[in-house]
Amino acid sequence: MSALSHRASRRSEPQAGRGEFGRLLRAEWTKFRTVRGWVVALTAAALVTVLLGLLSASSNHASCGAGTVEVACPPPLTGPDGAAVDDKFFFVHRTLAGDGSITARLTSMTGKIRKPDVTPGVRNEVAGLVPWAKAGVMIKESTKQGSAYAAVMMTGAHGVRMQHNFTHDVPGRPGGVSPQSPRWLRLTRAGDTLTGYESADGTNWTQIGTAALAGLPATVQVGLFATSPGDVTVTQGDLGGSVAAARFAEATGEFDQVRLQGSAPGAWRDDDIGVSVAPDGTEHHPGRAGRAGGAFSVTGVGDIAPAIEGQAPERPLSSALTGLTLVIVVAVMFITAEYRHGLIRITLLAGPRRGRTLGAKALALGLVTFAVALPATAITFAAGRRILLDNGNAVLPVSGFTQVRIVVGMAALFALAAVLALALGALLRRSVAAVITAIAVIVVPHVLATTSVLPDGAAQWLLRLTPAAGFAIQQSIPEYAHVLGHYAPIAGFYPLPPWAGLAVLAGHAALALGLAVLRLRRRDA
């Protein structure tokens, strides 16, 4: 053979390989769709996912009291980027027109925490600060809740921070500063850019960070604030899972040497932003402020941060476990039926490479499963969310990208679980054993981790190491480092980021498929 014809022959081999794989893929697709039971079962998995999801949403009702009348709960407060936020604090402020700055010395920060009553009827309050209690200086678009802001603050246990628009947090100088140590704080405005500084002596300043608040109006509010989220304690439940409880807490900042630069006309005004008002008109846990000469004392209750408490929009997708179980059964039968009827040798002879044949079978199954699961998860997510809202539930808002990620990601989870179940069927070659094994490694760890059966630590390790890690793809509300909460699987928070969790499931599927290929290459296949 000439060199030219030899090179031509080598170039044609990959094309033949691709054509061969396409032929195998079409054969496996034909095989799947001609078995009515598999098609019916996969369709049933999609229908079960939708129907149970909508039934779960329909059974979830909520209402909020307005005197003696129950009304639908108001929608969650949203911040500048559309995320749900808490915006409750006491604000001593003035109007700032144009560019300017505020400088103040925080001489001390103290607080109170409500503990369980020792004596019935006697309120038990102890001195202390929760880790994310806050007091400092702020420039805010307006006194409207959820409006744009930037603030430089002392915290209860995380030193000086600069935060803006609820989700952004930048630490100050490393090493930490005690809330009882005097600290100078400064916040300047130049157009839409706000810059935060801190100082130990009021002379030598360190820049903390900057915030660009697009569209900030010419006239804003500038002043001093204080707030404190509740004291969150997590205890072990009777069955092993954790239980979280939040108790009242407040923070007080003592300020002096307050200086404003720029146009700040008018007198200081006090506003308890977001304070709750009882039906009789009284304020529930109000803040307060006092002034003596040039010194200010500001006490606040609440938080300025992302909101993580509420109804997550992915809740109707809890029905996916039932549909996923049916998918696992179909996937296992797709391979074990050939062993049971003695057809596996014919299947393997369809291609020169057994691994390629199994890969075509896995890809065909994965694509079919994804195509069936995608509309099912989309309908369950969208219609379930609508039902929750119609039933008076306050559903936490999420971005359009997050919604697409949840829907597409859950369909991918179904497909990867099907491939993993297929690989287990090829390894074990027995339908019952393979189905039980697949359910044991995919479904059972998720059930155990998200109920009260296991301690949080064990639950998190299950969702890191087992294929059940893939369920992280459905988490819509992220874990925020500057928000103290019950970040546990039982509360809907997974230990891995969404795509990382799905990657763990994909890794298990690839490993099992690789082991199945190795076994198929044995002479006794």
Disulfide bonds with the S-S distance in Angstrom:
Cys64-Cys73 2.21
